[in-house]
Amino acid sequence: MSKVSDILAQRRSEWGEWYANSKLVGVALGSLAILLGATLLQVSFGAYPLTLAEAWHTVFDADVLLSLTAWRAFLLGGGIPEWFTRQQLIVWNIRLPRILVGVLVGANLAVSGAIFQVVTRNELASPYVLGISDGAGLVVLVTLTFMSSYLPLLPLLAAIGGTIAFLVVYVIAWKNGTSPVRLVLAGVVVGTVFSSVQRALFFFIDDLSVVMSAQTWLSGSLLGTDWGQVRIALPFTVLSMALALAVTRELDVLLLGEETASSLGMNVEKIRFAVAGIAILSTAAAIAVAGLVGFVGLIVPHMVRNIVGSDSKRLLVGCLFLGPALLVGADVGARLALSPIQLPVGIITGLVGGPYFLYLMRKKKDLGSV
């Protein structure tokens, strides 16, 4: 009987694993479908309108996709090839970079939010709620306003600001350990302070154009992004995503709680700060190119977790797909909702994320712990 029970338990485990993986595939395919539809809409509309067929043909034009000269210009800078048609130039040099920045920002915010929720064992944690976005944002705003020569180092500078904010939050929340409530309250306090300093900086800016661009950036926007922003965010995104997927086993152990993780030989505090550093770098890469886009890092991990479960590897992979789909879809809404006026994408994510978060609060009695 024991052998039969073991076989049945193994089969149930294999079935559960297969079922969870199939759900992850569903999330990935659904996200890709949303992303493709949003891309075609984003490419089609504008001062130079295209039909969906023309948009599809231009986006998947083999002459561009397989051209090393074109990709060298896109990713390394330099002149666009002279053989580009007007349609190719508009799609590939103006409209597609905005979509690619949205993909990078969505992936970064979603993955960093998932990591912070695991590290703190708190479903309310996110780069925004923990004050990390405001800390990174303050450094970025200072750089944009007073130290424009350091723009190539923007993600690193933002990471420094986010790290300082996270350390301050952790120190405030620490009292013989931390708790989900104390971390969230400390994050709200630190975020409020950094946000107040950001607003105070506006009194020292004389150039109205700088004020307007900074205000747009604080709202979270993809307006005006180009291949330069892709080049800034891409290397840091690849690095942080690779590191995040490399520490999924550590994340699973952290989910078991500090006592259990310590009993398994893990140095909890060292691992926690190392993993948090990955999430801070990921957040910084997003903030440096798109500003303070709220709620993505909070709600996307919830959505993915509700579908695929709490396994860290599936959670992060799901966030890698759903985060870009949500943000690019929101950016399409931001661009077309009041056309020709273009709203910052942060407004749309706030309008979507706020009601969803209230729905979670009403639905879940134990909201606050993973």
HELIX and SHEET records of a PDB file:
HELIX    1   1 SER A    2  SER A   44  1                                  43    
HELIX    2   2 LEU A   52  VAL A   59  1                                   8    
HELIX    3   3 ALA A   62  LEU A   65  1                                   4    
HELIX    4   4 LEU A   68  LEU A   76  1                                   9    
HELIX    5   5 ARG A   86  ILE A   90  1                                   5    
HELIX    6   6 VAL A   91  ARG A   95  3                                   5    
HELIX    7   7 LEU A   96  THR A  120  1                                  25    
HELIX    8   8 ILE A  132  PHE A  146  1                                  15    
HELIX    9   9 SER A  148  LEU A  153  5                                   6    
HELIX   10  10 LEU A  154  ALA A  173  1                                  20    
HELIX   11  11 PRO A  180  LEU A  201  1                                  22    
HELIX   12  12 PHE A  202  PHE A  204  5                                   3    
HELIX   13  13 LEU A  208  SER A  219  1                                  12    
HELIX   14  14 TRP A  227  ALA A  246  1                                  20    
HELIX   15  15 THR A  248  LEU A  255  1                                   8    
HELIX   16  16 GLU A  258  SER A  263  1                                   6    
HELIX   17  17 VAL A  268  ALA A  290  1                                  23    
HELIX   18  18 VAL A  296  VAL A  308  1                                  13    
HELIX   19  19 SER A  312  LEU A  336  1                                  25    
HELIX   20  20 VAL A  345  LYS A  363  1                                  19    
END                                                                             
